[in-house]
Amino acid sequence: MISRLRAFGAFWYDFIVGDDWRVAVVVAAALAVTFGVSKTSVPAWWILPLAVAFVLPLSLWRARRKD
């Protein structure tokens, strides 16, 4: 049973974090900020696209630099 739980956890870790933990951290932070802003009267739709626009070029640059 423990090995199945460990495999389940390893799958989700690999699925969410994947190759770059920094992207996962930025997405988690953007989701948290979006949640916080959604509780106010300010529209929150723009936070996630802004985070993606910020982190995607950096991730691609790091991946390209490894080659």
TIPA-516339 format. One record per residue: x, y, z of N, C-alpha, C, O in turn; residue in three letters. Coordinates in nm, 2 decimals. Each point is the difference from the previous one (the first is absolute). Layout:
N
<node n_x="X" n_y="Y" n_z="Z" ca_x="X" ca_y="Y" ca_z="Z" c_x="X" c_y="Y" c_z="Z" o_x="X" o_y="Y" o_z="Z" rest="ALA"/>
...
REM end
This chain:
67
<node n_x="0.08" n_y="-0.12" n_z="0.00" ca_x="-0.08" ca_y="0.12" ca_z="0.00" c_x="0.09" c_y="0.13" c_z="0.00" o_x="-0.03" o_y="0.09" o_z="-0.07" rest="MET"/>
<node n_x="0.13" n_y="-0.10" n_z="0.15" ca_x="0.09" ca_y="0.12" ca_z="0.00" c_x="0.07" c_y="0.03" c_z="-0.13" o_x="0.01" o_y="0.11" o_z="-0.04" rest="ILE"/>
<node n_x="0.03" n_y="-0.22" n_z="-0.03" ca_x="0.06" ca_y="0.02" ca_z="-0.13" c_x="-0.10" c_y="0.06" c_z="-0.10" o_x="0.04" o_y="0.08" o_z="-0.09" rest="SER"/>
<node n_x="-0.16" n_y="-0.11" n_z="0.10" ca_x="-0.10" ca_y="0.06" ca_z="-0.09" c_x="-0.02" c_y="0.15" c_z="0.03" o_x="-0.02" o_y="0.08" o_z="-0.09" rest="ARG"/>
<node n_x="0.01" n_y="-0.05" n_z="0.22" ca_x="-0.01" ca_y="0.14" ca_z="0.04" c_x="0.12" c_y="0.08" c_z="-0.05" o_x="-0.01" o_y="0.11" o_z="-0.04" rest="LEU"/>
<node n_x="0.13" n_y="-0.17" n_z="0.06" ca_x="0.12" ca_y="0.06" ca_z="-0.04" c_x="0.00" c_y="0.02" c_z="-0.16" o_x="0.05" o_y="0.11" o_z="-0.04" rest="ARG"/>
<node n_x="-0.09" n_y="-0.20" n_z="-0.03" ca_x="-0.01" ca_y="0.01" ca_z="-0.15" c_x="-0.10" c_y="0.10" c_z="-0.04" o_x="0.02" o_y="0.08" o_z="-0.09" rest="ALA"/>
<node n_x="-0.13" n_y="-0.07" n_z="0.16" ca_x="-0.10" ca_y="0.10" ca_z="-0.02" c_x="0.05" c_y="0.14" c_z="0.02" o_x="-0.02" o_y="0.09" o_z="-0.08" rest="PHE"/>
<node n_x="0.09" n_y="-0.07" n_z="0.19" ca_x="0.06" ca_y="0.13" ca_z="0.04" c_x="0.11" c_y="0.03" c_z="-0.10" o_x="0.01" o_y="0.12" o_z="-0.04" rest="GLY"/>
<node n_x="0.07" n_y="-0.21" n_z="-0.01" ca_x="0.10" ca_y="0.02" ca_z="-0.10" c_x="-0.06" c_y="0.04" c_z="-0.13" o_x="0.06" o_y="0.09" o_z="-0.07" rest="ALA"/>
<node n_x="-0.17" n_y="-0.15" n_z="0.03" ca_x="-0.06" ca_y="0.04" ca_z="-0.12" c_x="-0.05" c_y="0.15" c_z="0.01" o_x="0.03" o_y="0.08" o_z="-0.10" rest="PHE"/>
<node n_x="-0.10" n_y="-0.04" n_z="0.20" ca_x="-0.05" ca_y="0.13" ca_z="0.01" c_x="0.12" c_y="0.10" c_z="0.01" o_x="-0.01" o_y="0.11" o_z="-0.05" rest="TRP"/>
<node n_x="0.11" n_y="-0.14" n_z="0.12" ca_x="0.12" ca_y="0.09" ca_z="0.01" c_x="0.06" c_y="0.02" c_z="-0.14" o_x="0.02" o_y="0.11" o_z="-0.04" rest="TYR"/>
<node n_x="0.00" n_y="-0.22" n_z="-0.03" ca_x="0.05" ca_y="0.01" ca_z="-0.14" c_x="-0.10" c_y="0.07" c_z="-0.09" o_x="0.05" o_y="0.08" o_z="-0.09" rest="ASP"/>
<node n_x="-0.18" n_y="-0.10" n_z="0.11" ca_x="-0.10" ca_y="0.07" ca_z="-0.09" c_x="0.00" c_y="0.15" c_z="0.03" o_x="-0.01" o_y="0.08" o_z="-0.10" rest="PHE"/>
<node n_x="0.01" n_y="-0.04" n_z="0.22" ca_x="-0.01" ca_y="0.14" ca_z="0.04" c_x="0.13" c_y="0.07" c_z="-0.02" o_x="0.01" o_y="0.11" o_z="-0.06" rest="ILE"/>
<node n_x="0.10" n_y="-0.16" n_z="0.12" ca_x="0.13" ca_y="0.07" ca_z="-0.01" c_x="0.07" c_y="-0.02" c_z="-0.13" o_x="0.05" o_y="0.09" o_z="-0.06" rest="VAL"/>
<node n_x="-0.05" n_y="-0.22" n_z="0.01" ca_x="0.05" ca_y="-0.02" ca_z="-0.13" c_x="0.15" c_y="0.02" c_z="0.00" o_x="0.08" o_y="-0.04" o_z="0.09" rest="GLY"/>
<node n_x="-0.03" n_y="0.11" n_z="-0.20" ca_x="0.14" ca_y="0.02" ca_z="-0.02" c_x="0.05" c_y="0.13" c_z="0.07" o_x="0.12" o_y="0.01" o_z="0.03" rest="ASP"/>
<node n_x="-0.21" n_y="0.08" n_z="0.00" ca_x="0.05" ca_y="0.13" ca_z="0.06" c_x="-0.09" c_y="0.04" c_z="0.12" o_x="-0.11" o_y="0.03" o_z="-0.02" rest="ASP"/>
<node n_x="0.17" n_y="-0.04" n_z="0.13" ca_x="-0.07" ca_y="0.03" ca_z="0.13" c_x="-0.03" c_y="0.15" c_z="0.01" o_x="-0.10" o_y="0.03" o_z="0.07" rest="TRP"/>
<node n_x="0.17" n_y="0.05" n_z="-0.14" ca_x="-0.02" ca_y="0.14" ca_z="0.01" c_x="-0.13" c_y="0.04" c_z="-0.07" o_x="-0.08" o_y="0.09" o_z="0.05" rest="ARG"/>
<node n_x="0.04" n_y="-0.15" n_z="-0.16" ca_x="-0.13" ca_y="0.02" ca_z="-0.06" c_x="-0.11" c_y="-0.04" c_z="0.09" o_x="-0.10" o_y="0.07" o_z="0.01" rest="VAL"/>
<node n_x="0.11" n_y="-0.18" n_z="0.06" ca_x="-0.10" ca_y="-0.05" ca_z="0.09" c_x="-0.02" c_y="0.10" c_z="0.12" o_x="-0.11" o_y="0.03" o_z="0.04" rest="ALA"/>
<node n_x="0.22" n_y="0.03" n_z="0.01" ca_x="0.00" ca_y="0.10" ca_z="0.11" c_x="-0.07" c_y="0.12" c_z="-0.05" o_x="-0.09" o_y="0.06" o_z="0.07" rest="VAL"/>
<node n_x="0.12" n_y="-0.01" n_z="-0.19" ca_x="-0.07" ca_y="0.12" ca_z="-0.05" c_x="-0.14" c_y="-0.02" c_z="-0.03" o_x="-0.09" o_y="0.09" o_z="0.04" rest="VAL"/>
<node n_x="0.05" n_y="-0.21" n_z="-0.09" ca_x="-0.14" ca_y="-0.02" ca_z="-0.02" c_x="-0.08" c_y="-0.02" c_z="0.13" o_x="-0.11" o_y="0.06" o_z="0.01" rest="VAL"/>
<node n_x="0.17" n_y="-0.12" n_z="0.09" ca_x="-0.06" ca_y="-0.01" ca_z="0.13" c_x="-0.02" c_y="0.14" c_z="0.06" o_x="-0.10" o_y="0.03" o_z="0.06" rest="ALA"/>
<node n_x="0.20" n_y="0.05" n_z="-0.07" ca_x="-0.01" ca_y="0.13" ca_z="0.06" c_x="-0.10" c_y="0.09" c_z="-0.08" o_x="-0.08" o_y="0.07" o_z="0.07" rest="ALA"/>
<node n_x="0.07" n_y="-0.09" n_z="-0.20" ca_x="-0.10" ca_y="0.08" ca_z="-0.08" c_x="-0.14" c_y="-0.05" c_z="0.04" o_x="-0.09" o_y="0.08" o_z="0.01" rest="ALA"/>
<node n_x="0.08" n_y="-0.21" n_z="0.01" ca_x="-0.14" ca_y="-0.05" ca_z="0.04" c_x="-0.03" c_y="0.06" c_z="0.14" o_x="-0.12" o_y="0.04" o_z="0.02" rest="LEU"/>
<node n_x="0.21" n_y="-0.04" n_z="0.07" ca_x="-0.03" ca_y="0.06" ca_z="0.13" c_x="-0.03" c_y="0.15" c_z="0.00" o_x="-0.09" o_y="0.05" o_z="0.06" rest="ALA"/>
<node n_x="0.17" n_y="0.02" n_z="-0.14" ca_x="-0.03" ca_y="0.15" ca_z="-0.02" c_x="-0.14" c_y="0.02" c_z="-0.07" o_x="-0.07" o_y="0.09" o_z="0.04" rest="VAL"/>
<node n_x="0.04" n_y="-0.17" n_z="-0.14" ca_x="-0.13" ca_y="0.00" ca_z="-0.06" c_x="-0.11" c_y="-0.02" c_z="0.10" o_x="-0.10" o_y="0.07" o_z="0.00" rest="THR"/>
<node n_x="0.12" n_y="-0.17" n_z="0.08" ca_x="-0.10" ca_y="-0.03" ca_z="0.10" c_x="-0.02" c_y="0.12" c_z="0.10" o_x="-0.11" o_y="0.04" o_z="0.03" rest="PHE"/>
<node n_x="0.22" n_y="0.02" n_z="0.01" ca_x="0.00" ca_y="0.11" ca_z="0.09" c_x="-0.07" c_y="0.12" c_z="-0.06" o_x="-0.08" o_y="0.07" o_z="0.06" rest="GLY"/>
<node n_x="0.11" n_y="-0.04" n_z="-0.19" ca_x="-0.05" ca_y="0.12" ca_z="-0.07" c_x="-0.15" c_y="-0.03" c_z="-0.03" o_x="-0.08" o_y="0.10" o_z="0.00" rest="VAL"/>
<node n_x="0.04" n_y="-0.22" n_z="-0.02" ca_x="-0.14" ca_y="-0.03" ca_z="-0.03" c_x="-0.09" c_y="0.03" c_z="0.12" o_x="-0.12" o_y="0.02" o_z="-0.02" rest="SER"/>
<node n_x="0.17" n_y="-0.01" n_z="0.13" ca_x="-0.08" ca_y="0.03" ca_z="0.12" c_x="-0.02" c_y="0.15" c_z="0.02" o_x="-0.08" o_y="0.04" o_z="0.09" rest="LYS"/>
<node n_x="0.14" n_y="0.04" n_z="-0.18" ca_x="-0.02" ca_y="0.14" ca_z="0.01" c_x="-0.09" c_y="0.04" c_z="-0.12" o_x="-0.05" o_y="-0.08" o_z="-0.07" rest="THR"/>
<node n_x="0.04" n_y="0.21" n_z="0.05" ca_x="-0.08" ca_y="0.05" ca_z="-0.11" c_x="0.08" c_y="0.02" c_z="-0.13" o_x="-0.06" o_y="0.04" o_z="-0.10" rest="SER"/>
<node n_x="0.19" n_y="-0.08" n_z="0.10" ca_x="0.09" ca_y="0.02" ca_z="-0.11" c_x="-0.02" c_y="-0.13" c_z="-0.09" o_x="0.00" o_y="-0.11" o_z="0.05" rest="VAL"/>
<node n_x="-0.01" n_y="0.13" n_z="-0.18" ca_x="-0.01" ca_y="-0.12" ca_z="-0.09" c_x="0.14" c_y="-0.08" c_z="0.01" o_x="0.10" o_y="0.06" o_z="0.00" rest="PRO"/>
<node n_x="-0.11" n_y="-0.19" n_z="0.00" ca_x="0.12" ca_y="-0.08" ca_z="0.02" c_x="0.04" c_y="-0.08" c_z="-0.12" o_x="0.09" o_y="-0.08" o_z="0.01" rest="ALA"/>
<node n_x="-0.16" n_y="0.09" n_z="-0.12" ca_x="0.02" ca_y="-0.08" ca_z="-0.12" c_x="0.14" c_y="0.02" c_z="-0.06" o_x="0.05" o_y="-0.09" o_z="-0.07" rest="TRP"/>
<node n_x="0.01" n_y="0.20" n_z="0.09" ca_x="0.12" ca_y="0.04" ca_z="-0.07" c_x="0.13" c_y="-0.05" c_z="0.07" o_x="0.11" o_y="0.00" o_z="-0.06" rest="TRP"/>
<node n_x="-0.12" n_y="-0.06" n_z="0.18" ca_x="0.11" ca_y="-0.04" ca_z="0.08" c_x="0.07" c_y="-0.12" c_z="-0.06" o_x="0.12" o_y="0.00" o_z="-0.02" rest="ILE"/>
<node n_x="-0.20" n_y="-0.10" n_z="-0.02" ca_x="0.06" ca_y="-0.13" ca_z="-0.05" c_x="0.06" c_y="0.03" c_z="-0.14" o_x="0.11" o_y="-0.05" o_z="-0.03" rest="LEU"/>
<node n_x="-0.17" n_y="0.12" n_z="-0.06" ca_x="0.06" ca_y="0.02" ca_z="-0.13" c_x="0.13" c_y="0.08" c_z="0.01" o_x="0.10" o_y="-0.02" o_z="-0.07" rest="PRO"/>
<node n_x="-0.10" n_y="0.12" n_z="0.17" ca_x="0.13" ca_y="0.07" ca_z="0.03" c_x="0.11" c_y="-0.09" c_z="0.05" o_x="0.11" o_y="0.02" o_z="-0.04" rest="LEU"/>
<node n_x="-0.15" n_y="-0.11" n_z="0.13" ca_x="0.10" ca_y="-0.09" ca_z="0.05" c_x="0.06" c_y="-0.09" c_z="-0.11" o_x="0.12" o_y="-0.03" o_z="-0.01" rest="ALA"/>
<node n_x="-0.21" n_y="-0.02" n_z="-0.08" ca_x="0.05" ca_y="-0.08" ca_z="-0.11" c_x="0.09" c_y="0.08" c_z="-0.09" o_x="0.10" o_y="-0.05" o_z="-0.05" rest="VAL"/>
<node n_x="-0.14" n_y="0.17" n_z="0.02" ca_x="0.08" ca_y="0.08" ca_z="-0.09" c_x="0.13" c_y="0.03" c_z="0.06" o_x="0.10" o_y="0.03" o_z="-0.07" rest="ALA"/>
<node n_x="-0.09" n_y="-0.03" n_z="0.20" ca_x="0.13" ca_y="0.02" ca_z="0.07" c_x="0.09" c_y="-0.12" c_z="0.00" o_x="0.11" o_y="0.00" o_z="-0.03" rest="PHE"/>
<node n_x="-0.18" n_y="-0.12" n_z="0.07" ca_x="0.08" ca_y="-0.12" ca_z="0.03" c_x="0.03" c_y="-0.08" c_z="-0.13" o_x="0.11" o_y="-0.06" o_z="0.00" rest="VAL"/>
<node n_x="-0.19" n_y="0.07" n_z="-0.10" ca_x="0.02" ca_y="-0.08" ca_z="-0.12" c_x="0.13" c_y="0.04" c_z="-0.07" o_x="0.08" o_y="-0.09" o_z="-0.04" rest="LEU"/>
<node n_x="-0.05" n_y="0.22" n_z="0.01" ca_x="0.13" ca_y="0.03" ca_z="-0.07" c_x="0.12" c_y="-0.04" c_z="0.09" o_x="0.10" o_y="-0.05" o_z="-0.06" rest="PRO"/>
<node n_x="-0.11" n_y="0.06" n_z="0.19" ca_x="0.11" ca_y="-0.03" ca_z="0.08" c_x="0.03" c_y="-0.15" c_z="0.00" o_x="0.11" o_y="-0.05" o_z="-0.01" rest="LEU"/>
<node n_x="-0.22" n_y="-0.03" n_z="0.01" ca_x="0.01" ca_y="-0.15" ca_z="0.00" c_x="0.06" c_y="-0.04" c_z="-0.14" o_x="0.08" o_y="-0.09" o_z="0.00" rest="SER"/>
<node n_x="-0.13" n_y="0.15" n_z="-0.10" ca_x="0.05" ca_y="-0.04" ca_z="-0.14" c_x="0.15" c_y="0.04" c_z="-0.01" o_x="0.08" o_y="-0.07" o_z="-0.06" rest="LEU"/>
<node n_x="-0.04" n_y="0.19" n_z="0.11" ca_x="0.14" ca_y="0.04" ca_z="0.00" c_x="0.09" c_y="-0.10" c_z="0.07" o_x="0.10" o_y="-0.03" o_z="-0.04" rest="TRP"/>
<node n_x="-0.15" n_y="-0.01" n_z="0.16" ca_x="0.08" ca_y="-0.09" ca_z="0.08" c_x="0.01" c_y="-0.14" c_z="-0.07" o_x="0.11" o_y="-0.06" o_z="0.00" rest="ARG"/>
<node n_x="-0.22" n_y="0.02" n_z="-0.06" ca_x="0.01" ca_y="-0.13" ca_z="-0.07" c_x="0.09" c_y="0.01" c_z="-0.12" o_x="0.07" o_y="-0.10" o_z="-0.03" rest="ALA"/>
<node n_x="-0.08" n_y="0.21" n_z="-0.04" ca_x="0.09" ca_y="0.01" ca_z="-0.12" c_x="0.15" c_y="0.02" c_z="0.04" o_x="0.08" o_y="-0.05" o_z="-0.08" rest="ARG"/>
<node n_x="-0.06" n_y="0.11" n_z="0.19" ca_x="0.14" ca_y="0.02" ca_z="0.05" c_x="0.07" c_y="-0.13" c_z="0.03" o_x="0.12" o_y="-0.02" o_z="0.00" rest="ARG"/>
<node n_x="-0.20" n_y="-0.09" n_z="0.05" ca_x="0.05" ca_y="-0.12" ca_z="0.04" c_x="0.06" c_y="-0.08" c_z="-0.12" o_x="0.09" o_y="-0.08" o_z="0.02" rest="LYS"/>
<node n_x="-0.14" n_y="0.11" n_z="-0.14" ca_x="0.05" ca_y="-0.08" ca_z="-0.12" c_x="0.14" c_y="0.04" c_z="-0.04" o_x="0.05" o_y="-0.06" o_z="-0.10" rest="ASP"/>
REM end
